[in-house]
Amino acid sequence: MKRFSESLEKLALNCLLLGLLCILAGFVTVGGGIWFGGIYATLGLALVGGGSLTALLSACWVHRDF
């Protein structure tokens, strides 16, 4: 059971990293959308929202002891 728990911890940390990278990419896309106009700002906001939710849920899973 301990090995299974460790693999879930590693998966949650990887999801946290992915969520943080999505937030960063979303902010860059929002900046590009403001600079160039168009739908890029909307796509960037969706990417930031999805990344934030992923990062929050992953962080809650990693720190579920509280």
Predicted model as a PDB file, atoms N, CA, C, CB and O in Angstrom, pLDDT in the B-factor column:
MODEL        1                                                                  
ATOM      1  N   MET A   1       0.822  -1.198   0.000  1.00 52.00           N  
ATOM      2  CA  MET A   1       0.000   0.000   0.000  1.00 52.00           C  
ATOM      3  C   MET A   1       0.866   1.263   0.000  1.00 52.00           C  
ATOM      4  CB  MET A   1      -0.935  -0.002   1.210  1.00 52.00           C  
ATOM      5  O   MET A   1       0.497   2.277  -0.591  1.00 52.00           O  
ATOM      6  N   LYS A   2       2.023   1.191   0.669  1.00 61.00           N  
ATOM      7  CA  LYS A   2       2.877   2.366   0.720  1.00 61.00           C  
ATOM      8  C   LYS A   2       3.391   2.739  -0.677  1.00 61.00           C  
ATOM      9  CB  LYS A   2       4.052   2.121   1.671  1.00 61.00           C  
ATOM     10  O   LYS A   2       3.489   3.918  -1.016  1.00 61.00           O  
ATOM     11  N   ARG A   3       3.716   1.723  -1.478  1.00 65.00           N  
ATOM     12  CA  ARG A   3       4.208   1.997  -2.829  1.00 65.00           C  
ATOM     13  C   ARG A   3       3.126   2.671  -3.675  1.00 65.00           C  
ATOM     14  CB  ARG A   3       4.676   0.694  -3.506  1.00 65.00           C  
ATOM     15  O   ARG A   3       3.424   3.584  -4.446  1.00 65.00           O  
ATOM     16  N   PHE A   4       1.881   2.233  -3.536  1.00 62.00           N  
ATOM     17  CA  PHE A   4       0.768   2.836  -4.261  1.00 62.00           C  
ATOM     18  C   PHE A   4       0.582   4.290  -3.839  1.00 62.00           C  
ATOM     19  CB  PHE A   4      -0.527   2.041  -4.023  1.00 62.00           C  
ATOM     20  O   PHE A   4       0.331   5.156  -4.677  1.00 62.00           O  
ATOM     21  N   SER A   5       0.705   4.555  -2.547  1.00 66.00           N  
ATOM     22  CA  SER A   5       0.562   5.913  -2.036  1.00 66.00           C  
ATOM     23  C   SER A   5       1.667   6.812  -2.571  1.00 66.00           C  
ATOM     24  CB  SER A   5       0.573   5.915  -0.508  1.00 66.00           C  
ATOM     25  O   SER A   5       1.421   7.970  -2.906  1.00 66.00           O  
ATOM     26  N   GLU A   6       2.883   6.283  -2.652  1.00 73.00           N  
ATOM     27  CA  GLU A   6       3.994   7.079  -3.175  1.00 73.00           C  
ATOM     28  C   GLU A   6       3.797   7.405  -4.649  1.00 73.00           C  
ATOM     29  CB  GLU A   6       5.317   6.342  -2.977  1.00 73.00           C  
ATOM     30  O   GLU A   6       4.155   8.494  -5.096  1.00 73.00           O  
ATOM     31  N   SER A   7       3.232   6.474  -5.404  1.00 80.00           N  
ATOM     32  CA  SER A   7       2.997   6.752  -6.819  1.00 80.00           C  
ATOM     33  C   SER A   7       1.897   7.797  -6.994  1.00 80.00           C  
ATOM     34  CB  SER A   7       2.624   5.462  -7.562  1.00 80.00           C  
ATOM     35  O   SER A   7       1.945   8.599  -7.927  1.00 80.00           O  
ATOM     36  N   LEU A   8       0.904   7.791  -6.099  1.00 79.00           N  
ATOM     37  CA  LEU A   8      -0.125   8.835  -6.155  1.00 79.00           C  
ATOM     38  C   LEU A   8       0.452  10.199  -5.789  1.00 79.00           C  
ATOM     39  CB  LEU A   8      -1.288   8.489  -5.217  1.00 79.00           C  
ATOM     40  O   LEU A   8       0.067  11.220  -6.360  1.00 79.00           O  
ATOM     41  N   GLU A   9       1.378  10.205  -4.832  1.00 82.00           N  
ATOM     42  CA  GLU A   9       2.034  11.466  -4.470  1.00 82.00           C  
ATOM     43  C   GLU A   9       2.823  12.018  -5.659  1.00 82.00           C  
ATOM     44  CB  GLU A   9       2.969  11.263  -3.253  1.00 82.00           C  
ATOM     45  O   GLU A   9       2.779  13.215  -5.940  1.00 82.00           O  
ATOM     46  N   LYS A  10       3.534  11.144  -6.346  1.00 86.00           N  
ATOM     47  CA  LYS A  10       4.317  11.580  -7.505  1.00 86.00           C  
ATOM     48  C   LYS A  10       3.396  12.087  -8.611  1.00 86.00           C  
ATOM     49  CB  LYS A  10       5.199  10.427  -8.031  1.00 86.00           C  
ATOM     50  O   LYS A  10       3.695  13.089  -9.261  1.00 86.00           O  
ATOM     51  N   LEU A  11       2.287  11.404  -8.823  1.00 87.00           N  
ATOM     52  CA  LEU A  11       1.321  11.842  -9.827  1.00 87.00           C  
ATOM     53  C   LEU A  11       0.735  13.203  -9.458  1.00 87.00           C  
ATOM     54  CB  LEU A  11       0.198  10.805  -9.980  1.00 87.00           C  
ATOM     55  O   LEU A  11       0.582  14.068 -10.321  1.00 87.00           O  
ATOM     56  N   ALA A  12       0.409  13.396  -8.184  1.00 86.00           N  
ATOM     57  CA  ALA A  12      -0.155  14.674  -7.753  1.00 86.00           C  
ATOM     58  C   ALA A  12       0.857  15.804  -7.912  1.00 86.00           C  
ATOM     59  CB  ALA A  12      -0.619  14.587  -6.298  1.00 86.00           C  
ATOM     60  O   ALA A  12       0.490  16.914  -8.298  1.00 86.00           O  
ATOM     61  N   LEU A  13       2.118  15.531  -7.619  1.00 88.00           N  
ATOM     62  CA  LEU A  13       3.145  16.561  -7.808  1.00 88.00           C  
ATOM     63  C   LEU A  13       3.330  16.890  -9.282  1.00 88.00           C  
ATOM     64  CB  LEU A  13       4.477  16.107  -7.204  1.00 88.00           C  
ATOM     65  O   LEU A  13       3.531  18.051  -9.636  1.00 88.00           O  
ATOM     66  N   ASN A  14       3.264  15.885 -10.140  1.00 90.00           N  
ATOM     67  CA  ASN A  14       3.352  16.153 -11.581  1.00 90.00           C  
ATOM     68  C   ASN A  14       2.153  16.955 -12.070  1.00 90.00           C  
ATOM     69  CB  ASN A  14       3.453  14.840 -12.363  1.00 90.00           C  
ATOM     70  O   ASN A  14       2.303  17.834 -12.919  1.00 90.00           O  
ATOM     71  N   CYS A  15       0.970  16.666 -11.548  1.00 90.00           N  
ATOM     72  CA  CYS A  15      -0.221  17.443 -11.916  1.00 90.00           C  
ATOM     73  C   CYS A  15      -0.114  18.879 -11.409  1.00 90.00           C  
ATOM     74  CB  CYS A  15      -1.493  16.780 -11.354  1.00 90.00           C  
ATOM     75  O   CYS A  15      -0.562  19.812 -12.076  1.00 90.00           O  
ATOM     76  N   LEU A  16       0.477  19.054 -10.233  1.00 90.00           N  
ATOM     77  CA  LEU A  16       0.688  20.400  -9.706  1.00 90.00           C  
ATOM     78  C   LEU A  16       1.624  21.185 -10.617  1.00 90.00           C  
ATOM     79  CB  LEU A  16       1.258  20.342  -8.276  1.00 90.00           C  
ATOM     80  O   LEU A  16       1.366  22.349 -10.922  1.00 90.00           O  
ATOM     81  N   LEU A  17       2.698  20.556 -11.047  1.00 91.00           N  
ATOM     82  CA  LEU A  17       3.620  21.212 -11.969  1.00 91.00           C  
ATOM     83  C   LEU A  17       2.937  21.556 -13.285  1.00 91.00           C  
ATOM     84  CB  LEU A  17       4.833  20.324 -12.227  1.00 91.00           C  
ATOM     85  O   LEU A  17       3.134  22.644 -13.827  1.00 91.00           O  
ATOM     86  N   LEU A  18       2.136  20.631 -13.797  1.00 92.00           N  
ATOM     87  CA  LEU A  18       1.395  20.884 -15.033  1.00 92.00           C  
ATOM     88  C   LEU A  18       0.436  22.060 -14.866  1.00 92.00           C  
ATOM     89  CB  LEU A  18       0.621  19.628 -15.459  1.00 92.00           C  
ATOM     90  O   LEU A  18       0.325  22.905 -15.754  1.00 92.00           O  
ATOM     91  N   GLY A  19      -0.253  22.115 -13.733  1.00 92.00           N  
ATOM     92  CA  GLY A  19      -1.168  23.224 -13.484  1.00 92.00           C  
ATOM     93  C   GLY A  19      -0.454  24.560 -13.426  1.00 92.00           C  
ATOM     94  O   GLY A  19      -0.943  25.557 -13.957  1.00 92.00           O  
ATOM     95  N   LEU A  20       0.711  24.579 -12.778  1.00 92.00           N  
ATOM     96  CA  LEU A  20       1.472  25.828 -12.705  1.00 92.00           C  
ATOM     97  C   LEU A  20       1.996  26.247 -14.076  1.00 92.00           C  
ATOM     98  CB  LEU A  20       2.636  25.681 -11.727  1.00 92.00           C  
ATOM     99  O   LEU A  20       2.033  27.436 -14.393  1.00 92.00           O  
ATOM    100  N   LEU A  21       2.398  25.279 -14.881  1.00 93.00           N  
ATOM    101  CA  LEU A  21       2.838  25.602 -16.245  1.00 93.00           C  
ATOM    102  C   LEU A  21       1.676  26.116 -17.099  1.00 93.00           C  
ATOM    103  CB  LEU A  21       3.468  24.365 -16.907  1.00 93.00           C  
ATOM    104  O   LEU A  21       1.862  26.996 -17.939  1.00 93.00           O  
ATOM    105  N   CYS A  22       0.478  25.565 -16.883  1.00 92.00           N  
ATOM    106  CA  CYS A  22      -0.707  26.052 -17.611  1.00 92.00           C  
ATOM    107  C   CYS A  22      -1.036  27.486 -17.217  1.00 92.00           C  
ATOM    108  CB  CYS A  22      -1.923  25.141 -17.340  1.00 92.00           C  
ATOM    109  O   CYS A  22      -1.438  28.288 -18.060  1.00 92.00           O  
ATOM    110  N   ILE A  23      -0.865  27.808 -15.939  1.00 93.00           N  
ATOM    111  CA  ILE A  23      -1.098  29.187 -15.496  1.00 93.00           C  
ATOM    112  C   ILE A  23      -0.115  30.128 -16.194  1.00 93.00           C  
ATOM    113  CB  ILE A  23      -0.957  29.302 -13.951  1.00 93.00           C  
ATOM    114  O   ILE A  23      -0.504  31.184 -16.692  1.00 93.00           O  
ATOM    115  N   LEU A  24       1.151  29.738 -16.223  1.00 93.00           N  
ATOM    116  CA  LEU A  24       2.155  30.574 -16.880  1.00 93.00           C  
ATOM    117  C   LEU A  24       1.853  30.743 -18.366  1.00 93.00           C  
ATOM    118  CB  LEU A  24       3.547  29.972 -16.696  1.00 93.00           C  
ATOM    119  O   LEU A  24       1.911  31.853 -18.895  1.00 93.00           O  
ATOM    120  N   ALA A  25       1.530  29.639 -19.034  1.00 92.00           N  
ATOM    121  CA  ALA A  25       1.210  29.716 -20.457  1.00 92.00           C  
ATOM    122  C   ALA A  25      -0.063  30.539 -20.687  1.00 92.00           C  
ATOM    123  CB  ALA A  25       1.045  28.304 -21.045  1.00 92.00           C  
ATOM    124  O   ALA A  25      -0.168  31.249 -21.686  1.00 92.00           O  
ATOM    125  N   GLY A  26      -1.010  30.446 -19.782  1.00 91.00           N  
ATOM    126  CA  GLY A  26      -2.237  31.226 -19.900  1.00 91.00           C  
ATOM    127  C   GLY A  26      -1.983  32.711 -19.789  1.00 91.00           C  
ATOM    128  O   GLY A  26      -2.561  33.505 -20.531  1.00 91.00           O  
ATOM    129  N   PHE A  27      -1.108  33.094 -18.851  1.00 92.00           N  
ATOM    130  CA  PHE A  27      -0.788  34.515 -18.719  1.00 92.00           C  
ATOM    131  C   PHE A  27      -0.079  35.042 -19.955  1.00 92.00           C  
ATOM    132  CB  PHE A  27       0.075  34.752 -17.486  1.00 92.00           C  
ATOM    133  O   PHE A  27      -0.328  36.168 -20.388  1.00 92.00           O  
ATOM    134  N   VAL A  28       0.804  34.232 -20.523  1.00 92.00           N  
ATOM    135  CA  VAL A  28       1.487  34.640 -21.758  1.00 92.00           C  
ATOM    136  C   VAL A  28       0.467  34.785 -22.888  1.00 92.00           C  
ATOM    137  CB  VAL A  28       2.591  33.610 -22.149  1.00 92.00           C  
ATOM    138  O   VAL A  28       0.547  35.719 -23.686  1.00 92.00           O  
ATOM    139  N   THR A  29      -0.494  33.855 -22.953  1.00 91.00           N  
ATOM    140  CA  THR A  29      -1.517  33.915 -23.996  1.00 91.00           C  
ATOM    141  C   THR A  29      -2.434  35.117 -23.817  1.00 91.00           C  
ATOM    142  CB  THR A  29      -2.338  32.634 -24.001  1.00 91.00           C  
ATOM    143  O   THR A  29      -2.840  35.746 -24.794  1.00 91.00           O  
ATOM    144  N   VAL A  30      -2.764  35.438 -22.554  1.00 92.00           N  
ATOM    145  CA  VAL A  30      -3.576  36.637 -22.307  1.00 92.00           C  
ATOM    146  C   VAL A  30      -2.821  37.886 -22.753  1.00 92.00           C  
ATOM    147  CB  VAL A  30      -3.954  36.745 -20.806  1.00 92.00           C  
ATOM    148  O   VAL A  30      -3.398  38.783 -23.368  1.00 92.00           O  
ATOM    149  N   GLY A  31      -1.527  37.939 -22.440  1.00 89.00           N  
ATOM    150  CA  GLY A  31      -0.718  39.079 -22.888  1.00 89.00           C  
ATOM    151  C   GLY A  31      -0.681  39.181 -24.405  1.00 89.00           C  
ATOM    152  O   GLY A  31      -0.757  40.275 -24.964  1.00 89.00           O  
ATOM    153  N   GLY A  32      -0.564  38.031 -25.070  1.00 88.00           N  
ATOM    154  CA  GLY A  32      -0.597  38.039 -26.532  1.00 88.00           C  
ATOM    155  C   GLY A  32      -1.954  38.452 -27.062  1.00 88.00           C  
ATOM    156  O   GLY A  32      -2.044  39.130 -28.085  1.00 88.00           O  
ATOM    157  N   GLY A  33      -3.006  38.050 -26.377  1.00 87.00           N  
ATOM    158  CA  GLY A  33      -4.351  38.444 -26.790  1.00 87.00           C  
ATOM    159  C   GLY A  33      -4.587  39.932 -26.638  1.00 87.00           C  
ATOM    160  O   GLY A  33      -5.274  40.544 -27.456  1.00 87.00           O  
ATOM    161  N   ILE A  34      -4.021  40.514 -25.595  1.00 85.00           N  
ATOM    162  CA  ILE A  34      -4.144  41.966 -25.416  1.00 85.00           C  
ATOM    163  C   ILE A  34      -3.325  42.688 -26.484  1.00 85.00           C  
ATOM    164  CB  ILE A  34      -3.678  42.392 -23.991  1.00 85.00           C  
ATOM    165  O   ILE A  34      -3.754  43.708 -27.022  1.00 85.00           O  
ATOM    166  N   TRP A  35      -2.153  42.153 -26.783  1.00 84.00           N  
ATOM    167  CA  TRP A  35      -1.274  42.799 -27.756  1.00 84.00           C  
ATOM    168  C   TRP A  35      -1.812  42.663 -29.178  1.00 84.00           C  
ATOM    169  CB  TRP A  35       0.128  42.205 -27.674  1.00 84.00           C  
ATOM    170  O   TRP A  35      -1.839  43.639 -29.927  1.00 84.00           O  
ATOM    171  N   PHE A  36      -2.242  41.453 -29.551  1.00 83.00           N  
ATOM    172  CA  PHE A  36      -2.676  41.194 -30.918  1.00 83.00           C  
ATOM    173  C   PHE A  36      -4.190  41.221 -31.097  1.00 83.00           C  
ATOM    174  CB  PHE A  36      -2.152  39.872 -31.361  1.00 83.00           C  
ATOM    175  O   PHE A  36      -4.672  41.287 -32.228  1.00 83.00           O  
ATOM    176  N   GLY A  37      -4.943  41.172 -30.009  1.00 79.00           N  
ATOM    177  CA  GLY A  37      -6.403  41.142 -30.105  1.00 79.00           C  
ATOM    178  C   GLY A  37      -6.899  39.760 -30.487  1.00 79.00           C  
ATOM    179  O   GLY A  37      -6.127  38.810 -30.616  1.00 79.00           O  
ATOM    180  N   GLY A  38      -8.172  39.678 -30.659  1.00 77.00           N  
ATOM    181  CA  GLY A  38      -8.743  38.404 -31.075  1.00 77.00           C  
ATOM    182  C   GLY A  38      -9.133  37.520 -29.913  1.00 77.00           C  
ATOM    183  O   GLY A  38      -9.381  37.986 -28.800  1.00 77.00           O  
ATOM    184  N   ILE A  39      -9.180  36.248 -30.198  1.00 85.00           N  
ATOM    185  CA  ILE A  39      -9.685  35.280 -29.240  1.00 85.00           C  
ATOM    186  C   ILE A  39      -8.600  34.794 -28.273  1.00 85.00           C  
ATOM    187  CB  ILE A  39     -10.286  34.104 -29.973  1.00 85.00           C  
ATOM    188  O   ILE A  39      -8.897  34.039 -27.347  1.00 85.00           O  
ATOM    189  N   TYR A  40      -7.361  35.213 -28.475  1.00 86.00           N  
ATOM    190  CA  TYR A  40      -6.269  34.708 -27.656  1.00 86.00           C  
ATOM    191  C   TYR A  40      -6.447  35.030 -26.174  1.00 86.00           C  
ATOM    192  CB  TYR A  40      -4.963  35.274 -28.146  1.00 86.00           C  
ATOM    193  O   TYR A  40      -6.095  34.214 -25.322  1.00 86.00           O  
ATOM    194  N   ALA A  41      -6.982  36.197 -25.857  1.00 88.00           N  
ATOM    195  CA  ALA A  41      -7.184  36.551 -24.452  1.00 88.00           C  
ATOM    196  C   ALA A  41      -8.208  35.624 -23.806  1.00 88.00           C  
ATOM    197  CB  ALA A  41      -7.637  38.015 -24.323  1.00 88.00           C  
ATOM    198  O   ALA A  41      -8.034  35.228 -22.654  1.00 88.00           O  
ATOM    199  N   THR A  42      -9.258  35.276 -24.517  1.00 88.00           N  
ATOM    200  CA  THR A  42     -10.271  34.359 -23.990  1.00 88.00           C  
ATOM    201  C   THR A  42      -9.690  32.973 -23.779  1.00 88.00           C  
ATOM    202  CB  THR A  42     -11.475  34.284 -24.933  1.00 88.00           C  
ATOM    203  O   THR A  42      -9.946  32.343 -22.753  1.00 88.00           O  
ATOM    204  N   LEU A  43      -8.916  32.495 -24.730  1.00 89.00           N  
ATOM    205  CA  LEU A  43      -8.270  31.191 -24.576  1.00 89.00           C  
ATOM    206  C   LEU A  43      -7.275  31.201 -23.428  1.00 89.00           C  
ATOM    207  CB  LEU A  43      -7.569  30.788 -25.869  1.00 89.00           C  
ATOM    208  O   LEU A  43      -7.149  30.216 -22.700  1.00 89.00           O  
ATOM    209  N   GLY A  44      -6.573  32.305 -23.266  1.00 89.00           N  
ATOM    210  CA  GLY A  44      -5.627  32.431 -22.161  1.00 89.00           C  
ATOM    211  C   GLY A  44      -6.316  32.402 -20.811  1.00 89.00           C  
ATOM    212  O   GLY A  44      -5.815  31.784 -19.871  1.00 89.00           O  
ATOM    213  N   LEU A  45      -7.458  33.063 -20.703  1.00 91.00           N  
ATOM    214  CA  LEU A  45      -8.205  33.039 -19.446  1.00 91.00           C  
ATOM    215  C   LEU A  45      -8.726  31.647 -19.131  1.00 91.00           C  
ATOM    216  CB  LEU A  45      -9.363  34.024 -19.501  1.00 91.00           C  
ATOM    217  O   LEU A  45      -8.746  31.237 -17.971  1.00 91.00           O  
ATOM    218  N   ALA A  46      -9.146  30.921 -20.153  1.00 92.00           N  
ATOM    219  CA  ALA A  46      -9.584  29.543 -19.933  1.00 92.00           C  
ATOM    220  C   ALA A  46      -8.409  28.679 -19.482  1.00 92.00           C  
ATOM    221  CB  ALA A  46     -10.216  28.963 -21.215  1.00 92.00           C  
ATOM    222  O   ALA A  46      -8.567  27.822 -18.613  1.00 92.00           O  
ATOM    223  N   LEU A  47      -7.250  28.896 -20.060  1.00 92.00           N  
ATOM    224  CA  LEU A  47      -6.058  28.150 -19.676  1.00 92.00           C  
ATOM    225  C   LEU A  47      -5.632  28.480 -18.251  1.00 92.00           C  
ATOM    226  CB  LEU A  47      -4.917  28.442 -20.643  1.00 92.00           C  
ATOM    227  O   LEU A  47      -5.235  27.584 -17.505  1.00 92.00           O  
ATOM    228  N   VAL A  48      -5.708  29.739 -17.864  1.00 93.00           N  
ATOM    229  CA  VAL A  48      -5.387  30.138 -16.496  1.00 93.00           C  
ATOM    230  C   VAL A  48      -6.380  29.521 -15.514  1.00 93.00           C  
ATOM    231  CB  VAL A  48      -5.387  31.674 -16.367  1.00 93.00           C  
ATOM    232  O   VAL A  48      -5.984  29.042 -14.451  1.00 93.00           O  
ATOM    233  N   GLY A  49      -7.655  29.529 -15.857  1.00 92.00           N  
ATOM    234  CA  GLY A  49      -8.659  28.942 -14.966  1.00 92.00           C  
ATOM    235  C   GLY A  49      -8.479  27.449 -14.794  1.00 92.00           C  
ATOM    236  O   GLY A  49      -8.557  26.937 -13.677  1.00 92.00           O  
ATOM    237  N   GLY A  50      -8.242  26.751 -15.881  1.00 92.00           N  
ATOM    238  CA  GLY A  50      -8.022  25.309 -15.803  1.00 92.00           C  
ATOM    239  C   GLY A  50      -6.746  24.965 -15.057  1.00 92.00           C  
ATOM    240  O   GLY A  50      -6.720  24.013 -14.277  1.00 92.00           O  
ATOM    241  N   GLY A  51      -5.701  25.721 -15.287  1.00 92.00           N  
ATOM    242  CA  GLY A  51      -4.441  25.499 -14.576  1.00 92.00           C  
ATOM    243  C   GLY A  51      -4.563  25.779 -13.096  1.00 92.00           C  
ATOM    244  O   GLY A  51      -3.984  25.068 -12.275  1.00 92.00           O  
ATOM    245  N   SER A  52      -5.318  26.818 -12.749  1.00 93.00           N  
ATOM    246  CA  SER A  52      -5.526  27.139 -11.338  1.00 93.00           C  
ATOM    247  C   SER A  52      -6.285  26.036 -10.618  1.00 93.00           C  
ATOM    248  CB  SER A  52      -6.275  28.454 -11.202  1.00 93.00           C  
ATOM    249  O   SER A  52      -5.932  25.656  -9.502  1.00 93.00           O  
ATOM    250  N   LEU A  53      -7.314  25.533 -11.252  1.00 93.00           N  
ATOM    251  CA  LEU A  53      -8.096  24.449 -10.651  1.00 93.00           C  
ATOM    252  C   LEU A  53      -7.248  23.185 -10.504  1.00 93.00           C  
ATOM    253  CB  LEU A  53      -9.348  24.153 -11.500  1.00 93.00           C  
ATOM    254  O   LEU A  53      -7.300  22.519  -9.470  1.00 93.00           O  
ATOM    255  N   THR A  54      -6.479  22.859 -11.522  1.00 91.00           N  
ATOM    256  CA  THR A  54      -5.610  21.688 -11.451  1.00 91.00           C  
ATOM    257  C   THR A  54      -4.576  21.838 -10.351  1.00 91.00           C  
ATOM    258  CB  THR A  54      -4.918  21.457 -12.787  1.00 91.00           C  
ATOM    259  O   THR A  54      -4.352  20.906  -9.579  1.00 91.00           O  
ATOM    260  N   ALA A  55      -3.942  23.004 -10.271  1.00 91.00           N  
ATOM    261  CA  ALA A  55      -2.932  23.230  -9.245  1.00 91.00           C  
ATOM    262  C   ALA A  55      -3.537  23.202  -7.850  1.00 91.00           C  
ATOM    263  CB  ALA A  55      -2.233  24.557  -9.480  1.00 91.00           C  
ATOM    264  O   ALA A  55      -2.932  22.652  -6.929  1.00 91.00           O  
ATOM    265  N   LEU A  56      -4.709  23.779  -7.679  1.00 90.00           N  
ATOM    266  CA  LEU A  56      -5.352  23.799  -6.368  1.00 90.00           C  
ATOM    267  C   LEU A  56      -5.714  22.388  -5.915  1.00 90.00           C  
ATOM    268  CB  LEU A  56      -6.606  24.680  -6.402  1.00 90.00           C  
ATOM    269  O   LEU A  56      -5.429  22.013  -4.777  1.00 90.00           O  
ATOM    270  N   LEU A  57      -6.334  21.608  -6.784  1.00 89.00           N  
ATOM    271  CA  LEU A  57      -6.732  20.258  -6.404  1.00 89.00           C  
ATOM    272  C   LEU A  57      -5.519  19.371  -6.152  1.00 89.00           C  
ATOM    273  CB  LEU A  57      -7.611  19.644  -7.485  1.00 89.00           C  
ATOM    274  O   LEU A  57      -5.538  18.542  -5.242  1.00 89.00           O  
ATOM    275  N   SER A  58      -4.477  19.534  -6.936  1.00 89.00           N  
ATOM    276  CA  SER A  58      -3.269  18.743  -6.723  1.00 89.00           C  
ATOM    277  C   SER A  58      -2.584  19.128  -5.415  1.00 89.00           C  
ATOM    278  CB  SER A  58      -2.302  18.920  -7.897  1.00 89.00           C  
ATOM    279  O   SER A  58      -2.100  18.262  -4.687  1.00 89.00           O  
ATOM    280  N   ALA A  59      -2.542  20.412  -5.120  1.00 87.00           N  
ATOM    281  CA  ALA A  59      -1.934  20.853  -3.863  1.00 87.00           C  
ATOM    282  C   ALA A  59      -2.741  20.350  -2.669  1.00 87.00           C  
ATOM    283  CB  ALA A  59      -1.828  22.391  -3.823  1.00 87.00           C  
ATOM    284  O   ALA A  59      -2.161  19.980  -1.648  1.00 87.00           O  
ATOM    285  N   CYS A  60      -4.040  20.330  -2.780  1.00 87.00           N  
ATOM    286  CA  CYS A  60      -4.873  19.794  -1.701  1.00 87.00           C  
ATOM    287  C   CYS A  60      -4.624  18.304  -1.525  1.00 87.00           C  
ATOM    288  CB  CYS A  60      -6.363  20.053  -1.985  1.00 87.00           C  
ATOM    289  O   CYS A  60      -4.640  17.810  -0.397  1.00 87.00           O  
ATOM    290  N   TRP A  61      -4.396  17.583  -2.602  1.00 81.00           N  
ATOM    291  CA  TRP A  61      -4.122  16.149  -2.491  1.00 81.00           C  
ATOM    292  C   TRP A  61      -2.767  15.902  -1.835  1.00 81.00           C  
ATOM    293  CB  TRP A  61      -4.166  15.484  -3.876  1.00 81.00           C  
ATOM    294  O   TRP A  61      -2.638  15.017  -0.989  1.00 81.00           O  
ATOM    295  N   VAL A  62      -1.751  16.685  -2.225  1.00 80.00           N  
ATOM    296  CA  VAL A  62      -0.415  16.500  -1.661  1.00 80.00           C  
ATOM    297  C   VAL A  62      -0.417  16.843  -0.174  1.00 80.00           C  
ATOM    298  CB  VAL A  62       0.617  17.369  -2.412  1.00 80.00           C  
ATOM    299  O   VAL A  62       0.224  16.153   0.619  1.00 80.00           O  
ATOM    300  N   HIS A  63      -1.126  17.896   0.212  1.00 78.00           N  
ATOM    301  CA  HIS A  63      -1.140  18.349   1.596  1.00 78.00           C  
ATOM    302  C   HIS A  63      -2.463  17.993   2.259  1.00 78.00           C  
ATOM    303  CB  HIS A  63      -0.895  19.861   1.670  1.00 78.00           C  
ATOM    304  O   HIS A  63      -3.075  18.844   2.904  1.00 78.00           O  
ATOM    305  N   ARG A  64      -2.907  16.777   2.116  1.00 74.00           N  
ATOM    306  CA  ARG A  64      -4.201  16.362   2.645  1.00 74.00           C  
ATOM    307  C   ARG A  64      -4.162  16.027   4.129  1.00 74.00           C  
ATOM    308  CB  ARG A  64      -4.702  15.175   1.882  1.00 74.00           C  
ATOM    309  O   ARG A  64      -5.170  15.588   4.683  1.00 74.00           O  
ATOM    310  N   ASP A  65      -3.030  16.223   4.784  1.00 62.00           N  
ATOM    311  CA  ASP A  65      -2.887  15.890   6.207  1.00 62.00           C  
ATOM    312  C   ASP A  65      -3.601  16.873   7.122  1.00 62.00           C  
ATOM    313  CB  ASP A  65      -1.427  15.836   6.578  1.00 62.00           C  
ATOM    314  O   ASP A  65      -3.934  16.528   8.255  1.00 62.00           O  
ATOM    315  N   PHE A  66      -3.841  18.097   6.648  1.00 49.00           N  
ATOM    316  CA  PHE A  66      -4.431  19.098   7.536  1.00 49.00           C  
ATOM    317  C   PHE A  66      -5.896  18.897   7.757  1.00 49.00           C  
ATOM    318  CB  PHE A  66      -4.207  20.458   6.998  1.00 49.00           C  
ATOM    319  O   PHE A  66      -6.523  19.667   8.484  1.00 49.00           O  
TER     320      PHE A  66                                                      
ENDMDL                                                                          
END                                                                             
